[in-house]
């Protein structure tokens, strides 16, 4: 039962973010209805995990704090739009930490998921333009 309670938030978050991404690609905006649906469910899942002692209250506050500060700074600097900030805070709420049952490298299970996702996505977004400069003649054939 506990492992199911650990996987459901990941699947739910991935589903919501995928839907929001597709919506964003098609319309160039994400409806607030997506977040009005997702936030209460994410909050209920987090409160449930707190009630059965699968999370620490401190971990939730740290995750929410990191996601809000990160989203605010990136929004004010012009790197993120409104939907991006809502998605980051949604991840901070729904996925405060990596569950201890997951095998994480070097035991970083206390790291806020939103911070790990941000770092990985930043690295990938910096590497992506380099692919366009690589000559097509030297690319491996598929």
C-alpha positions, 0 to 999 in steps of 0.5 A: 500500500505504501509503495502505491502511495509513493507512485500515484503522485509521480504518475499524476504529476507526470500526467498533468505536466504532459497535458499542460505541455501539449496544451502549451504547444498547441495554444501557447497558453495553459488554461487555469482550469488545469491548475484548478484541477491539479492543485487540490488533488496534489494537496490531498495526496501530500496531506495523505502522505503526511498523515500516514508519516510517509513525509516530513512537514519540513520536507514539504515546506522546503520543497514549496519554498524552493519551488516558489522562490525559483518560480518567482525569480525565473518569472521576474527575470523573464525566463518563465511564464505564468504556466511555468511557475504554476507547474514548478509550484505544483511539482513542489507541492505534489512531489516534495521529495524522492521517496526513500524506496527509490534507488537514488544515486548517492542517497539524495532522497532528501533533495527537493524533486523540483530542484533536481528537475530544474537542474537537469532541464537546465543542462538539457536545454543548454546542450540542445542548441549544440545539436543543431551546430553539429554537421548533419554529415557526422551525425550517426545514421538511424 
